Amino acid sequence: MLLQVRASPAFLPSTSSSSAPSSSSQAPAPSPFSGKSTVRLRGGPVVSLAAAPSARRSVMAAAAGAAPAAKLEDADALIDSVETFIFDCDGVIWKGDKLIDGVPETLDLLRSKGKRLVFVTNNSTKSRKQYGKKFETLGLSVDEEEIFASSFAAAAYLQSIDFPKDKKVYVIGEEGILKELELAGFQHLGGPTDGDKKIELKPGYYMEHDKDVGAVVVGFDRYFNYYKVQYGTLCIRENPGCLFIATNRDAVTHLTDAQEWAGGGSMVGAILGSTKQEPLVVGKPSTFMMDYLAKKFGITTSQICMVGDRLDTDILFGQNGGCKTLLVLSGVTSLQTLQSPDNSIQPDFYTNQISDFLTLKAATV
């Protein structure tokens, strides 16, 4: 199997205004690590770094003035029109550690109709295995092979460019990234252990950094501090060809069901600000995971419906991949935001939450 991965614009950063780069930002420096045109990813298909077909909807096309989203009225028609549903997790399946009402019954309905379910999250704090345990804790039966987190995507991307095993990865993020890097066989440093480190800004102080770091991966990090900012900045600025990889640029996240919290985009923004370099974004809306999933499961993207609560990540992710898109209003995006004249990203359909599949189904019988 051959997986097409676009180097550009597949790794375009999120178009969210909260994380949009300034016009003075520089493009990423070319990496000396991308030598092979194809490579087999861990547990998956061969990846080609050649440009993907131009059949996908482009971000610019979406921004040019798409038709307003239609309210979902006939759930059965949408369900019958696709083979696979890809679900975001935060704001769609759960909020924080609380399951959203009606999710188990909805997933059971879709599985009973023979639909493949895949769960894709930009949250990099957990590995796929750890997310499997979270699903289990919430009473949901989901196989690890159905889960794709941006922590996994970061490791998979490094594999796709044949990142040298003698180089190291500095991690600004949490355990999920570390675990996926370990599974992929990459050396790493940083992560939560650097959360307690401090810098004494006294006269003449010089901060050392590891010259063998060839990539800095930045994800959501509750232990974020100035030490990490400076260390990551030094690696990107001073180590030739060092990559700056972001798991996502989400402005907010759902750490609890009570309110929104600053997301991984705030950590990425700090490093962007100090390095003046754009990151390679491997999570949504980059098409890296979409391409991987399509080839892994042998799915035609037109037979996929992407379901999410964010316009600039979930819906754009689906549109970039040529999928049908359904926005749910159970997370970040409100109906007012969707219908605002300032919003240029329009899904195919919108509904309140995924359990509407149940009620809309009943209404059409």
Disulfide bonds with the S-S distance in Angstrom:
none
